[in-house]
Amino acid sequence: MNTNSIEASVFWEIVGGFAATMDENSDYLTALDAAIGDGDHGRNMAHGFASVREELPALGRVGIGPLLRAVGLNLVSSVGGASGPLYGAVFIEAGIAAGLVQRVELPDLARMMRAGCDALARRGRCKVGDKTIMDALAPATEALEATAAQRTPLLEAIQASVNAAHAGMLSTIPLVARCGLAMQYGERSAGHQDPGATSCYLLLNSILYTVVRLGMERER
């Protein structure tokens, strides 16, 4: 694996990692959602990414853009609640930004994440501080853009993005929800970690894990 870029084949591994991560954390995410939602976020995300993993082989080895768009379209149709359309929009727009290429470098990855982040803002009508996925995705995107501008090595840039997502996830704990089902809890939503921000962090951390794992395997 090239340490300065990510090939399409690695994105296939990343998507497989998403499915494994959502399956492993299904109960955790569902417990978070039960506190301020309808208690199905973990199950829905696990089901959606399992569906993605099952259907991707039929695509053939397409480029990065078509792969991500296929992931997004699948999530829209297979994930219940608001999460499907929201995450679907992120992946679809990131895929459109990627195009048909077989390899992306850090500036490309930052541009793709920005496209996905902006799509989430439009589709969810949300912003940082609303106690949503955006609280993790927006700082992660900004961190990736900053590292791209500084020409940071790819792995360090992804780590910085994951760290920002983690901080964003934790920042949701004291917030009062201003979007989604959690909004109905009013002040009682404060003190609970947002499940959407948590799944976003877990997905981004999964990217880091996959990239590191493949790099280590390549070095053996």
Buried (B, 14 or more C-beta within 10 A) or exposed (E): BEEEBBBBBBBBBBBBBBBBBBBEBBEBBBEBBBBBBBBBBBBBBBBBBBBBBEBBEEEEEBBBBBBBBBBBBBBBEBBBBBBBBBBBBBBBBBBBBBEEEBBBBBBBBBBBBBBBBBBBBEBBEBEBBBBBBBBBBBBBBBBBBBBBEEEBEBBEBBBBBBBBBBBBBBBBEEBBBBBBBBBEBEEEBBEBBBBBBBBBBBBBBBBBBBBBEBBEEEEE
